[in-house]
């Protein structure tokens, strides 16, 4: 599909204003792990309960607090809460019997003049890892990138999170983005929408 003539900012605006993104994608509303079915939802911040927000923050803290503590900024739960539940944020949440087992925090945004889906977090409970959930979530984000004709899917990874870097680069074909800074703490990875042509 060729890139439309709308401006990049207009495409981001359309994506941000969308409500029920999965209404035309019933195949993405559930995910099977063996014989266990996980519910899949995409939430705006206004659609999230306080208990759901707490569950996602708990999952993030359990997985990543040690990584954050190895950086100058450290771990600050309140600061992370403000970032995660910004008004432009969306969350893909996979749950079993109403309890989250994995999520991705993302935004439709402009980044260095380019229209993108920016994935800030992709977190999975330890006992649900290596079951294809991470790949499924990335597939969902790439599907959204295609629906809204956005240019890139971008994410940030700590340099010392070697397992995540291998997963994204070797497993999913991400590469270091041209905007990635010279940093000892993190790198920016991306995948470009192959169906778009430059304006």
C-alpha positions, 0 to 999 in steps of 0.5 A: 500500500502506497503512503497516502498524501496526508501529512504525517501529523494528520495520520498520527491524529487519526490514530490517536482519535481512534476508539475501538481499534480491534473492531475489524480484527476479531483474530487479534481479540484472543491469543491461545497458549496451548489450551488456555485462551488469553483475552486481548484488549487495547485500552485508552487511559480513560478506559482503565480502572485504577486496579488495572493501572496498579497491576500493570505498574506492579508487573513493570516494577517486578520485571524492570526495577533492577534494570532502571536502578542501574541507570542514572535516573533510577527507579521512580514508580510515581514518575513511571506512572505519569509516563505510562498513563499520559493521556496519549498512551494506549495499552495492549493487555493480555489477561487470563481470568481478568488478571493481566499476564502481559502488556505493552505501553505505546503511543501514536506519536511524531518522533524526529519528524516521523509518524510512529508507533512508539512502544515504551514497554513490553512486559510479560509475567515470568511464567508466561514467557517463551510462549509467543506472547511477545511476538504476538504483541509486536505483531499487533503493534505492526498491524496498527502501524499498517492500519494507520499507515504510519512509518515506523514501529520504534522501541527503546531497550536497555543496553544491558538487557541482552535477551531483549536485544536478541529477541528484537534484533535476531528474532523479529528483524529490528535494527538500530534506528538512525535516531539512536543516541550514543548512550551506555544505557539504552538503544533505540530499535525500529522496524519500518513499514515496508508497504510505504513509499517516501512522500 
